[in-house]
Amino acid sequence: RTTQARLDELTTSLKMSAMEELENTKTRLEGERGATESGMRSTIASLTSRNSELDDRARELMETKYKVDSKMSDVSSRLNAAESELKATKEDLTNLRKVNKDLDKGWHEREK
């Protein structure tokens, strides 16, 4: 054989080896890509589901907050009304005690 023939044979062998390695790498990378995409789809589905759950929970909490705020407003209003009534009742009591004291004083002066 000639040197050129041997070089051609070696070149062909190297090309074949490179092509096999390229094909093996391509197959491996396609498999890895498929696994990665599958994992990402699973992660996205899981996160989407969790996001939906959190949205529902946030909505429930906001509804609860509005109910509590409404009750708080009602209780606060009733408290203010009760405090006003208590103040008026205390003033009436003070006035009645004064009147009673004046009546007692008048009664004791008549007895003398």
BAFI-3210 file (N, C-alpha, C; in Angstrom, 3 decimals, decimal comma, padded with zeros to 6 digits):
// residues 112
n [1|2|3|4|5|6|7|8|9|10|11|12|13|14|15|16|17|18|19|20|21|22|23|24|25|26|27|28|29|30|31|32|33|34|35|36|37|38|39|40|41|42|43|44|45|46|47|48|49|50|51|52|53|54|55|56|57|58|59|60|61|62|63|64|65|66|67|68|69|70|71|72|73|74|75|76|77|78|79|80|81|82|83|84|85|86|87|88|89|90|91|92|93|94|95|96|97|98|99|100|101|102|103|104|105|106|107|108|109|110|111|112]
n.u [000,828|000,222|001,480|-000,323|-002,717|-002,823|-003,028|-005,489|-007,100|-006,747|-007,768|-010,421|-011,123|-010,826|-012,775|-015,050|-014,985|-015,260|-017,807|-019,331|-018,909|-020,059|-022,718|-023,357|-023,067|-025,056|-027,349|-027,225|-027,456|-030,002|-031,558|-031,013|-032,041|-034,751|-035,381|-034,865|-036,743|-039,103|-038,901|-039,001|-041,586|-043,063|-042,332|-043,326|-046,070|-046,531|-045,864|-047,764|-050,109|-049,685|-049,604|-052,223|-053,548|-052,535|-053,571|-056,313|-056,335|-055,451|-057,620|-059,632|-058,622|-058,747|-061,529|-062,229|-060,898|-062,349|-064,847|-064,153|-063,284|-065,724|-067,266|-065,726|-066,049|-068,786|-068,872|-067,256|-068,830|-071,091|-069,847|-069,082|-071,647|-072,578|-070,759|-071,419|-074,038|-073,485|-072,053|-074,073|-075,862|-074,330|-074,134|-076,843|-077,176|-075,447|-076,777|-079,256|-078,377|-077,552|-079,983|-081,327|-079,755|-080,234|-082,978|-082,933|-081,618|-083,443|-085,574|-084,500|-084,190|-086,830|-087,695|-086,547]
n.v [-001,199|002,257|005,295|007,328|005,929|004,712|006,977|007,915|005,816|005,979|008,544|008,119|006,263|007,824|009,750|008,137|007,278|009,718|010,405|008,372|008,952|011,506|010,842|009,195|011,073|012,879|011,261|010,726|013,349|014,055|012,295|013,216|015,776|015,211|014,052|016,225|018,100|016,738|016,688|019,443|020,045|018,631|020,001|022,556|021,990|021,209|023,589|025,304|024,175|024,519|027,297|027,882|026,767|028,470|030,912|030,419|030,117|032,651|034,155|033,112|033,973|036,747|037,105|036,277|038,257|040,540|039,913|039,853|042,504|043,802|042,828|043,865|046,590|046,792|045,952|047,919|050,163|049,509|049,469|052,160|053,300|052,064|053,095|055,795|055,650|054,685|056,846|058,824|057,593|057,577|060,320|060,885|059,392|060,771|063,224|062,404|061,523|063,931|065,301|063,609|063,951|066,634|066,451|064,820|066,515|068,578|067,180|066,464|068,967|069,750|067,981|068,930]
n.w [000,000|-000,539|000,835|000,640|000,375|002,814|004,454|003,560|004,411|007,201|007,649|006,913|008,855|011,173|010,660|010,719|013,353|014,663|013,763|014,933|017,638|017,721|017,099|019,288|021,371|020,619|020,911|023,667|024,712|023,757|025,230|027,834|027,565|027,163|029,651|031,322|030,342|030,985|033,766|034,259|033,305|035,172|037,505|036,906|036,746|039,381|040,762|039,655|040,619|043,379|043,478|042,792|045,001|047,005|046,129|046,520|049,305|050,096|049,205|050,890|053,359|053,019|052,845|055,422|056,870|056,061|057,188|059,899|060,224|059,768|061,916|063,985|063,599|064,125|066,821|067,949|067,472|069,013|071,511|071,808|071,936|074,274|076,134|076,021|076,981|079,542|080,595|080,585|082,352|084,694|085,116|085,566|087,928|089,640|089,712|090,819|093,311|094,393|094,446|096,231|098,482|098,985|099,522|101,799|103,527|103,691|104,865|107,342|108,459|108,774|110,676|112,933]
ca.u [000,000|000,974|001,305|-001,578|-003,808|-002,842|-003,562|-006,919|-007,729|-006,695|-008,708|-011,751|-011,310|-011,020|-014,081|-016,070|-014,929|-015,835|-019,239|-019,925|-018,882|-021,050|-024,041|-023,532|-023,265|-026,375|-028,340|-027,162|-027,988|-031,447|-032,125|-030,912|-032,986|-036,093|-035,546|-034,922|-038,038|-040,116|-038,765|-039,476|-043,045|-043,570|-042,128|-044,272|-047,404|-046,571|-045,887|-049,050|-051,080|-049,415|-050,006|-053,684|-053,901|-052,219|-054,567|-057,556|-056,131|-055,409|-059,009|-060,321|-058,133|-059,290|-062,943|-062,241|-060,494|-063,475|-065,858|-063,648|-063,333|-067,127|-067,652|-064,989|-066,719|-070,062|-068,575|-066,761|-069,990|-071,891|-069,076|-069,232|-073,014|-072,659|-069,992|-072,232|-075,150|-072,919|-071,747|-075,352|-076,409|-073,539|-074,553|-078,165|-076,958|-074,877|-077,860|-080,215|-077,760|-077,586|-081,383|-081,609|-079,053|-080,988|-084,239|-082,607|-081,263|-084,725|-086,326|-083,900|-084,448|-088,256|-087,846|-086,016]
ca.v [000,000|003,507|006,192|008,059|005,006|004,550|008,228|007,929|004,833|006,558|009,659|007,525|005,660|008,928|010,341|007,195|007,322|011,004|010,342|007,525|009,719|012,555|010,204|008,785|012,296|013,388|010,374|010,964|014,687|014,021|011,621|014,143|016,862|014,676|013,906|017,581|018,684|016,044|017,205|020,827|020,006|018,189|021,111|023,616|021,534|021,256|024,987|025,862|023,673|025,191|028,688|027,885|026,547|029,683|031,918|030,079|030,406|034,109|034,608|032,769|034,853|038,093|037,059|036,241|039,590|041,460|039,577|040,299|043,968|044,191|042,559|044,805|047,878|046,681|045,905|049,243|051,051|049,177|049,894|053,614|053,559|051,639|054,057|057,016|055,358|054,605|058,214|059,477|056,966|058,074|061,705|060,797|058,911|061,883|064,201|061,824|061,548|065,328|065,580|062,825|064,610|067,861|066,048|064,369|067,721|069,249|066,329|066,565|070,322|069,773|067,203|069,693]
ca.w [000,000|-000,602|001,977|000,426|000,654|004,269|005,000|003,251|005,295|008,542|007,641|006,908|010,168|012,130|010,373|011,201|014,808|015,058|013,484|015,971|018,887|017,555|017,183|020,688|022,155|020,244|021,544|025,120|024,992|023,528|026,408|028,962|027,303|027,428|031,102|031,885|029,990|031,773|035,134|034,277|033,186|036,473|038,440|036,539|037,154|040,846|041,170|039,248|041,583|044,660|043,308|042,848|046,407|047,755|045,732|047,220|050,736|050,230|049,047|052,133|054,424|052,794|053,234|056,885|057,327|055,868|058,187|061,205|060,211|059,901|063,301|064,822|063,442|064,834|068,257|068,315|067,484|070,197|072,681|071,937|072,394|075,667|076,934|076,097|077,885|080,887|081,024|080,874|083,562|085,834|085,355|086,203|089,290|090,399|089,919|091,759|094,655|094,856|094,801|097,433|099,590|099,280|100,157|103,160|104,288|103,952|105,761|108,675|108,965|109,175|111,905|114,085]
c.u [000,857|000,679|-000,005|-002,784|-003,956|-003,393|-005,065|-007,685|-007,797|-007,696|-010,144|-012,081|-011,580|-012,387|-015,200|-016,153|-015,563|-017,343|-019,956|-020,000|-019,926|-022,467|-024,342|-023,810|-024,653|-027,473|-028,397|-027,792|-029,500|-032,163|-032,128|-031,916|-034,411|-036,365|-035,674|-036,261|-039,160|-040,102|-039,297|-041,002|-043,678|-043,462|-043,118|-045,680|-047,564|-046,673|-047,206|-050,137|-050,923|-049,847|-051,523|-054,171|-053,664|-053,178|-055,887|-057,459|-056,109|-056,823|-059,802|-059,911|-058,661|-060,765|-063,076|-061,893|-061,650|-064,573|-065,436|-063,686|-064,760|-067,606|-066,989|-065,642|-068,029|-069,840|-068,098|-067,908|-070,856|-071,178|-069,220|-070,616|-073,159|-071,904|-070,762|-073,392|-074,659|-072,632|-073,034|-075,960|-075,657|-073,913|-075,920|-078,033|-076,423|-075,964|-078,889|-079,664|-077,789|-079,002|-081,754|-080,971|-079,800|-082,307|-084,008|-082,323|-082,547|-085,564|-085,823|-084,160|-085,903|-088,465|-087,401|-086,945]
c.v [001,241|004,336|006,945|007,176|004,821|005,794|008,310|006,984|005,370|007,707|009,139|006,932|006,730|009,584|009,459|007,229|008,614|011,000|009,493|008,282|010,831|011,994|009,766|009,997|012,871|012,572|010,620|012,306|014,755|013,350|012,532|015,287|016,402|014,561|015,274|018,230|018,049|016,551|018,625|020,886|019,609|019,312|022,234|023,238|021,626|022,698|025,666|025,434|024,375|026,645|028,815|027,694|027,810|030,823|031,678|030,442|031,910|034,683|034,321|033,705|036,280|038,141|037,053|037,601|040,570|041,198|040,075|041,823|044,470|043,990|043,555|046,181|047,893|046,718|047,270|050,240|050,795|049,595|051,391|053,980|053,206|052,606|055,364|056,813|055,292|055,997|058,945|058,923|057,441|059,513|061,738|060,371|060,030|062,919|063,683|061,801|062,957|065,701|064,866|063,480|065,874|067,529|065,588|065,565|068,462|068,468|066,449|067,937|070,431|069,048|067,986|070,690]
c.w [000,000|000,639|001,847|000,753|002,160|004,938|004,755|004,169|006,716|008,666|007,703|008,267|011,221|011,925|010,909|012,722|015,326|014,854|014,542|017,296|018,846|017,709|018,608|021,584|021,897|020,932|023,044|025,474|024,771|024,704|027,620|028,802|027,599|028,915|031,764|031,597|030,798|033,219|035,252|034,173|034,517|037,504|038,168|036,976|038,664|041,339|040,797|040,225|042,928|044,597|043,402|044,286|047,229|047,404|046,460|048,704|050,974|050,127|050,325|053,266|054,266|053,185|054,757|057,460|057,198|056,899|059,564|061,289|060,419|061,337|064,253|064,777|064,220|066,347|068,741|068,416|068,723|071,481|072,896|072,447|073,872|076,572|077,095|077,068|079,328|081,432|081,416|082,159|084,796|086,168|086,031|087,655|090,168|090,709|090,922|093,173|095,239|095,297|096,095|098,653|100,000|099,967|101,588|104,056|104,657|104,946|107,176|109,274|109,428|110,483|113,134|114,589]
res [r|t|t|q|a|r|l|d|e|l|t|t|s|l|k|m|s|a|m|e|e|l|e|n|t|k|t|r|l|e|g|e|r|g|a|t|e|s|g|m|r|s|t|i|a|s|l|t|s|r|n|s|e|l|d|d|r|a|r|e|l|m|e|t|k|y|k|v|d|s|k|m|s|d|v|s|s|r|l|n|a|a|e|s|e|l|k|a|t|k|e|d|l|t|n|l|r|k|v|n|k|d|l|d|k|g|w|h|e|r|e|k]
***
